[in-house]
Amino acid sequence: MEKDRLHILSKIERVEVSPFLFTRIHVKVREQVIDRLSTGKSVVYLAGIAMIIAVNVLVLRSMSASDKKTDLVSELNLAPSNQLYP
């Protein structure tokens, strides 16, 4: 049964290719516009990211300076004793 299927493939004829097909494909590939970031856009994006990071650092520093340090036990209102029954 598999030999019958493979035998069908031998009936396929070779396709004639136009003589300048490769040249046309090569030209089309070269003509494709590569979408690159311009220098101005990349500077603006980099400056924006730097500003976001700077604001985050300033916010984190101000939060850590103004907040009192609390531990987990007092934050969750847990009793520090290990007594199970009152």
Order of alpha helices (4+ residues) and beta strands (2+ residues): alpha-alpha-alpha-alpha
